[in-house]
Amino acid sequence: MSAETENTDPDDTSTSPLKHFGHEVKLERERQGMSRSELGKLASCGYSLVAKIEAGDRMPALDFAESCDRAFPHSNGRFVRLWPLVIRYAYPSWFRPFVDLEAAAASIRSFEVQVVPGLLQTPEYARAVMEAGRLRLGTQRVDNLLTARMERQRILNRPDPPDLWVILHENVLRVRVGTADVFGAQLAKLLQAAETPSTVIQVVPYAAGGHAGLAGPFAILSMDEGPDVVYADSFAQGQIVADPAEVKGALRAYDLLTAVALSPSDSLDLIRITMKELNR
């Protein structure tokens, strides 16, 4: 569920950021006497995507907003300024505060038991996760959520990316999501991510038995200023926890998980072994 279906009329350009963005693109394009195909060429996309964005049916990537500002001489950067609001409202309302905190975090510590965390997912793997999820989402909704999820990953490409420490249960490596090619590419991305100085990946092996993460996946976000917060995932929706005692418990649990997990080097070896087994 998105904010546009929760509290607003999705066809009202005054209340839907997505509809408003698309309407502004159409107005500027027509003002310039430009066809959708011409704008698509400038934005490195097709006529169909331009039409869907103008109709408010598809979430624009930041690259598209930047292309619009280049294509429309009198926009004065308007589309890039609109874009953060548009992308924010692609998320369910309960998830938006986490996205804001994630973007501001100096360090992120994440524990996952079933899937690779969103910040490290490939587009194909992310789509497979969404399509296999508990809710049957339409193609349009999946496309918009996929764009939003990929845009979250931009924080890792900043000059000052957050320190990212990811602990995966071995389940994540053993339960294939998507085709063999999709899953193999996802494992390869984990290896690639681990090569960056700001990212550490560890795996809790089956041999570890019971562990401190049995309650489920969670993430700890640490800021340059202000207290740490915890994001705890659940079946219906996640929640942000700021209570100092609960945050302290999460930090303790994470320390215990790092203690029972394989070393970063051995964890990457296990990922490589899994990739080889996948190709047999």
BELDA-V925084 format. One record per residue. N is the residue number from 1. SS is DSSP state (a for helix, b for strand, c for the rest). PSI is psi in whole degrees, -180 to 180 (999 if undefined). BURIAL is I if it has 9 or more other ideal C-beta (glycine too) atoms within 8 Angstrom, else O. Layout:
# BELDA-V925084
n;ss;psi;burial
N;SS;PSI;BURIAL
N;SS;PSI;BURIAL
This chain:
# BELDA-V925084
n;ss;psi;burial
1;c;134;O
2;c;167;I
3;a;-30;I
4;a;-23;I
5;a;-14;O
6;a;-49;I
7;c;0;O
8;c;164;I
9;c;115;O
10;c;-15;I
11;c;1;O
12;c;112;I
13;c;-14;O
14;c;-17;O
15;c;-18;O
16;c;111;I
17;a;-37;I
18;a;-45;I
19;a;-40;I
20;a;-45;I
21;a;-48;I
22;a;-40;I
23;a;-41;I
24;a;-38;I
25;a;-46;I
26;a;-44;I
27;a;-46;O
28;a;-41;I
29;a;-48;I
30;a;-33;O
31;a;-34;O
32;c;-2;O
33;c;33;O
34;c;140;O
35;c;164;O
36;a;-36;I
37;a;-39;I
38;a;-43;O
39;a;-40;I
40;a;-39;I
41;a;-42;O
42;a;-30;I
43;c;8;I
44;c;44;O
45;c;180;O
46;c;171;O
47;a;-44;O
48;a;-43;O
49;a;-40;I
50;a;-44;I
51;a;-42;I
52;a;-39;I
53;a;-43;I
54;a;-32;I
55;c;-6;O
56;c;22;I
57;c;-14;O
58;c;141;I
59;c;126;I
60;c;142;I
61;c;163;I
62;a;-37;I
63;a;-37;O
64;a;-44;I
65;a;-42;I
66;a;-39;I
67;a;-38;I
68;a;-42;I
69;a;-30;I
70;a;-37;O
71;a;-31;I
72;c;105;I
73;c;-22;O
74;c;14;O
75;c;-27;I
76;c;41;O
77;c;14;O
78;a;-39;I
79;a;-35;I
80;a;-33;I
81;a;-34;O
82;a;-30;I
83;a;-45;I
84;a;-38;O
85;a;-41;O
86;a;-49;I
87;a;-33;I
88;a;-38;I
89;c;6;I
90;c;-22;I
91;c;153;I
92;c;149;I
93;a;-37;O
94;a;-18;O
95;a;-18;I
96;a;-43;I
97;a;-36;O
98;a;-43;I
99;a;-41;I
100;a;-44;I
101;a;-39;I
102;a;-42;I
103;a;-25;O
104;a;-9;O
105;c;142;I
106;c;-29;O
107;b;147;I
108;b;124;I
109;b;122;I
110;b;140;I
111;b;128;I
112;b;143;I
113;c;-15;I
114;c;-40;O
115;c;160;O
116;c;138;I
117;c;151;I
118;a;-34;I
119;a;-19;I
120;a;10;I
121;c;144;I
122;c;159;I
123;a;-40;O
124;a;-41;I
125;a;-43;I
126;a;-42;I
127;a;-42;I
128;a;-39;I
129;a;-46;I
130;a;-41;I
131;a;-22;O
132;c;1;O
133;c;178;O
134;c;-20;O
135;c;139;O
136;c;104;O
137;c;143;I
138;c;162;O
139;a;-42;O
140;a;-44;O
141;a;-42;I
142;a;-44;I
143;a;-43;I
144;a;-43;I
145;a;-36;I
146;a;-45;I
147;a;-45;I
148;a;-41;I
149;a;-42;I
150;a;-35;I
151;a;-30;I
152;a;-30;I
153;a;-11;I
154;a;-24;O
155;a;-24;I
156;a;-13;I
157;a;7;O
158;c;159;O
159;c;-29;O
160;c;68;O
161;c;155;I
162;c;151;I
163;b;128;I
164;b;120;I
165;b;115;I
166;b;126;I
167;b;123;I
168;b;137;I
169;b;151;I
170;c;-23;I
171;a;-39;O
172;a;-33;I
173;a;-22;I
174;a;-27;O
175;c;105;O
176;c;131;O
177;c;124;I
178;c;-169;I
179;c;170;O
180;a;-40;O
181;a;-42;O
182;a;-45;I
183;a;-39;I
184;a;-41;I
185;a;-34;I
186;a;-42;I
187;a;-39;I
188;a;-37;I
189;a;-36;I
190;a;-43;I
191;a;-41;I
192;a;-43;O
193;a;-37;I
194;c;-13;I
195;c;-17;O
196;c;141;O
197;c;-26;O
198;c;-1;O
199;b;132;I
200;b;135;O
201;b;131;I
202;b;156;I
203;b;130;I
204;b;113;I
205;c;160;I
206;a;-34;O
207;a;-18;O
208;a;-19;I
209;c;-141;O
210;c;145;O
211;c;172;I
212;c;-5;I
213;c;18;I
214;c;-21;O
215;c;-16;O
216;c;176;I
217;c;149;I
218;b;164;I
219;b;144;I
220;b;123;I
221;b;125;I
222;b;134;I
223;c;159;I
224;c;-36;O
225;c;138;O
226;c;166;O
227;c;160;O
228;c;154;I
229;b;159;I
230;b;137;I
231;b;118;I
232;b;125;I
233;c;156;O
234;c;-179;O
235;c;-48;O
236;c;-51;O
237;c;160;O
238;c;171;I
239;b;148;O
240;b;131;I
241;b;125;I
242;c;-6;O
243;c;124;O
244;a;-39;O
245;a;-40;O
246;a;-36;I
247;a;-42;I
248;a;-40;O
249;a;-38;O
250;a;-40;I
251;a;-40;I
252;a;-43;I
253;a;-40;I
254;a;-40;I
255;a;-42;O
256;a;-36;I
257;a;-41;I
258;a;-31;I
259;a;-35;O
260;a;-11;I
261;c;159;I
262;c;156;I
263;c;159;O
264;a;-42;I
265;a;-47;O
266;a;-32;I
267;a;-43;I
268;a;-35;I
269;a;-41;O
270;a;-38;I
271;a;-41;I
272;a;-40;I
273;a;-42;O
274;a;-40;I
275;a;-41;I
276;a;-41;O
277;a;-33;O
278;a;-31;I
279;c;3;O
280;c;999;O
